């Protein structure tokens, strides 16, 4: 789950890499007071989750956004959902992942999207949990045995799922001209 501190750390690091001291200074400037040890814990967790990477430049560690992480499917899904639905977006994320993968979803997958955790879900009763875990491990995503696997309580919000999928396709494949065609049907292809 991405909390306010984590989201602010990512926003700060969009401008480039920084040491713990540099990140703390910028957090202090925006009114987020955190102890250096607490911040170190956040940064370690964000590295473990794949959001950040670091390099040792003695005597400090310098942190930056893990670009390899940013360009995967979960990141694309999460980015679209967060842009379209900035508040309480965990349920939309769960429904979208469930729709795309046509299976129950691990909490870890929602965390990889960087959205809030869902509120409306039910525990999935599936005999395929270990099979799913093995496939996730093959993709480099380790899931613990105790990880919850869940599914949406309902799938009534299909319109939001379709908006997310359309946004992913348009932004990922740079198909903005399709939106322009839809918005102004008076234009011909030559006019674009």
N, C-alpha and C positions, 0 to 999 in steps of 0.2 A: 504494500500500500504506500502510495506517495503522500506524505503529509506536507504541511506548509513549508517546513524547513528544507526538506528534500527538493521540493519544487523551486524554492528560492535559490538553492545551491545550483541547480541546473540552469536557471535563468542567469545567474552570475557567471557561470562558466561558458555561456554561449559566446561571450566576448573573448575568450581565450583561457589558457591554463593559468592556475594560481596555486600558491602554497596554502597550507592551513591558515597561516597568519593573514594572507591576502583575502581568503574567503571570509574569515572571521571579521576582518575590518569592514568588508562590504556588507555583511549581514548586520553588523552593529549600525552602520549608516542607515539601513532601511528599518531599523527598530527591532531587529530580532537579536536579542541578547542570549547568547549560549556560551557555556563554559567550553574552553578549548578541548578538554577530554570528551565532552559530549559531542562536539563537532567532529572530533576524530572518529568517534563511534559511528556517526552518521556517514562519514566519508568511507569508512571501511565497509559498512553495510551496502552502500551504493556501488562500491567496487565489486563486492560479492554478487550483487544482483545484476551486474553487467552494465549499469548506467554510466559508471565512470571508469577511467583508467588512471594510473599514476606512474610516475617515474621517479626514481631516487636521484635527486640532485643534492648531494650532501651540502649542508646538514639537514635539508628539508625534503619532503615529498611534494611533488607538483602534480596537481589533479587536473584532468580535462575530461570532456564528454567522450564517451566511448563511441566513436562514429560507426564502428562495426555493428554495435548494438542498435544504433539508431536506424539502420537500414534494413531491419528484418520485418517480417510480417506483423509480429506483435506490436512493434513500434509504430508501424504505419496505421494499424487499426487504432491503437491508443491515441496517436496524434490526431487522427480525424475525429474520434469521439470527444477528446478534450476540447478541440476547437469548436465543435458544433454544440456540445453539451458540457459547458465548463463545471457545472454543479451537479452533484449526486449522479455521476455518470457510470457507476459500477454496474447497475442493472442493465444499461444499454450495452456495456462491454460484454457482460455474461451472455446476453441474448445474441449479440453479433457473433461471438466465438462459437456458441452452440449452433447457430444457424450455418456458419461457414464449415465447421468441422463435423457437424451432425453427430455429436457425442457429448457426454458430460465433460465438464471443464474443471481443471485443477485450479485452486486458488493461486498457485504460482504463475499460471498463464495470465491471470488478470493483473497480477503484480508486474509481469513483463510488459504489459500494455501501459503501465504507469497511470492507470485510472484509480478512482476510489474503489473500495471493495463493495460488492453488491449488497443490497439489503433484502430484496425479495428473491429468495432461492429456496430450494429444497435439497437435502442430501440425496445424492444419486445412489441408487441401488444397482450397481453393475458388477458383474463377475469379470469384467475386462480391465479392472483397475491396474493389475500388474502388467498386462499386455500394453496398455497405454503408457505406463511408466517406462517400460523397456523401449518403446518407440520414441518417447521424449528423450531418453538417455542417448539414443542414437543421434539425435539432433543436438546434443550437447546441453540439454536442459535436465538437470538432476532434480528428481522429485522424491521427497522422503516418504517412507512407508506410512507415516502418520498424516500425510497431506490429505486434506479434505477434497473430495470430488463432488461437484455440485451441478445442478441444472436450474434453469429459470423456473419460477413458480408458474409463470404463464408466458406465452409468446404473443400477447395481444398487440404489442407495439411494433408490428411489422414495418410500418411506415418509417420509423426511426432507423431500423436496421437497413432498409433500402437506401435511405439518405446517406448513411455511413458508407455503405458499399459503393454508391455512386461517387461520393467524395474521394474515396481511396482510388478508384479507377481514374477519375479525372485528374487528381493531383499527382498520382504516381506515374501515369502515362502521359502527362501534360496534354490532356484532351480538353483544355479550356474552350477551344473553338466550338465544341459541341454545345456547351452552355450558351455561347453567343448565338448559335443557330436556333436553339430552343427559345431564347429570350426575344429574338427578333426574326420572325419567320419571313420577313420581307426580303432579306438578303439572299443573294445567290452565292454559290461557292466561289465564283470569280470575284465577288465583292469582298470576300474575306481574304 
